[in-house]
Amino acid sequence: MKGSKFVKWILLLVLLIITSQNCRLGSLYREDNYPGKLGKAEGSVEGKACAFSYLYLISTGDASIEEAKRISNITKIRSIDIQVHSILTFVIVRHCLILTGEIER
């Protein structure tokens, strides 16, 4: 009985250390935006391409520049941004690439 109580306290301590290690990691939920500019940031069209990862075991989607260009028909890129959402650090992770730009006619 005493041993199991000790194990519970150790597990609780480990959990607290993991979740408080770095707030930037967002152990329960994380939402980050990483802006990256190319030239002028103004653009009339926005394209978004996303990829998903589940438990770091299964990955699906295409978050490439080419996919975002294809979705939105952008021919001249003005800015590239990256957006990350995650739940429980690695259970579900979504990476999106967001392009803004122009469609040349």
MARPADO-993771 format. One line per 2 residues: number of its first residue (from 1); their letters; for each residue x, y, z of C-alpha. Coordinates in steps of 0.2 Angstrom, whole numbers. Layout:
residues N
NUM	A	X,Y,Z ~ ...
END
This chain:
residues 105
1	MK	0,0,0 ~ 14,12,4
3	GS	23,8,-12 ~ 9,12,-23
5	KF	6,29,-14 ~ 25,33,-17
7	VK	23,28,-36 ~ 8,40,-37
9	WI	17,54,-30 ~ 32,51,-42
11	LL	20,50,-57 ~ 12,66,-51
13	LV	29,75,-50 ~ 34,69,-67
15	LL	18,75,-74 ~ 20,92,-66
17	II	38,94,-72 ~ 33,89,-90
19	TS	18,102,-90 ~ 27,116,-82
21	QN	44,114,-91 ~ 41,127,-105
23	CR	25,136,-107 ~ 29,139,-126
25	LG	28,120,-128 ~ 9,120,-123
27	SL	7,103,-116 ~ -12,103,-117
29	YR	-15,115,-131 ~ -4,126,-142
31	ED	-8,139,-155 ~ 7,148,-163
33	NY	9,159,-178 ~ 26,162,-186
35	PG	25,176,-199 ~ 38,177,-213
37	KL	38,191,-225 ~ 44,192,-243
39	GK	44,209,-250 ~ 28,219,-247
41	AE	15,209,-236 ~ 0,216,-244
43	GS	-9,203,-255 ~ -27,202,-262
45	VE	-28,183,-261 ~ -24,170,-247
47	GK	-21,152,-249 ~ -20,139,-235
49	AC	-13,122,-235 ~ -12,111,-220
51	AF	-5,94,-214 ~ -10,84,-199
53	SY	-1,72,-187 ~ -9,60,-175
55	LY	2,53,-161 ~ 17,56,-172
57	LI	12,40,-180 ~ 1,45,-194
59	ST	4,60,-205 ~ -8,66,-218
61	GD	-10,82,-229 ~ 1,93,-239
63	AS	7,110,-232 ~ 18,115,-246
65	IE	20,131,-255 ~ 15,123,-271
67	EA	-1,116,-263 ~ -6,133,-256
69	KR	-3,141,-273 ~ -13,128,-282
71	IS	-28,130,-270 ~ -28,149,-272
73	NI	-21,151,-289 ~ -8,163,-283
75	TK	5,167,-295 ~ 15,181,-286
77	IR	18,177,-268 ~ 19,192,-256
79	SI	20,183,-239 ~ 22,166,-231
81	DI	15,162,-214 ~ 15,146,-204
83	QV	2,142,-191 ~ 3,127,-178
85	HS	-11,120,-168 ~ -8,105,-156
87	IL	-18,96,-143 ~ -8,87,-129
89	TF	8,91,-137 ~ 8,77,-149
91	VI	-9,69,-150 ~ -15,80,-164
93	VR	-4,92,-173 ~ -10,104,-187
95	HC	3,113,-197 ~ -3,126,-210
97	LI	6,136,-223 ~ -3,152,-227
99	LT	1,162,-243 ~ -4,179,-247
101	GE	-1,186,-265 ~ -8,191,-281
103	IE	-16,182,-296 ~ -8,189,-312
105	R	-20,189,-327
END
